[in-house]
């Protein structure tokens, strides 16, 4: 009886050791499949710059940018068409209901193009109608994360670091993540719906009176 008991204890100990050994074996980390091919710095710059120009141009036909995550979740930035509202086309609405004015370069759809268009040639002219060529000396850096298929930009604004990650669909910006404030903003191109359009029109009508 004693021999059988000892034999059983040994077998049980070996089983525990085997299980412990299995549990401690490191498991391989799944490799994330890349969503795109790598781009050189020059290729990333040229591609991003063209998308920036495309996005801003497309926003002329209407745009809604909505914060879906971050300190101002629910904030809307609305752009109507010039035919709809003339110069009174730009406004934002905060989650608390406050509404205010914007300028065209305060939208993610256009701010990158506005910056690129401000770069000067040697003769003092700018790149207003075409993206500037790649240069490591420009005040914004652009790289491409081919695993997530996002463009990463970095620049200094008013002495502060500004890092943005752009997701692209159909050659237009579709999501912009601000790594500093933690916000994520979706971009929807096209005419805003009636309720969203009314936010802009009501704001300017209250400011200037109905006319």
C-alpha positions, 0 to 999 in steps of 0.5 A: 500500500505504501509503495502504491501511494508513493508511486501515485505521488510521484506520478502526480508530481510529474504531471504538475511539472509537465503542466507548469512547463507548458504554462511557462512556455512563451507563446508567439506573438501574432504578426499583424498583416501590413495593410500597405507597402512601405514608402520612402520618405519622398514617396510618403511626402508626395502621396500625403501632399497630393491627398492633402490637396485632394481633401481640401478641394473636395471640402468645397462641396461640403464637409462635416468633421466630428470628434468621436473621441477625446476631450471634445467628443461630439464636437462638429466642424461644419463647412457648407458650400459657397453657393449655400452660404457664401462666406458664412459657410464655416462654423463649429458646435460644441457638445454643450451647444455653443456655436462659433465661427471658423476659418477654412484652415481650421479644418483637418481637411484643409489645414495641411494643404494651407501649410504646404501652400505657404512654402515659398520658392526661391523667388518668393512665390508659393506652391498654392496650386501644386504640392511642394516637392520633398525636402527634409528642411520643411517645417513638417515631417511626413512618414508612412506607417505601412502596417496600419496604412496611416500617414504620420505628421509632426510639426512645432506649432506655437512652440508645442509639438503637434503629431497627427495620424491620418487615415485615408479612404478614396484618396481623401482624409477619413480619420485624423488622430491627434496624439497630443490631445487624444482626439479622433476626428472623422471627416465626412465629405459632401453636403451636410444634412438639413439639421447640420446645415441649420446649425451654421445658418442659424448661427450667422442669422443670429449674428447678422440678422436675417437677410 
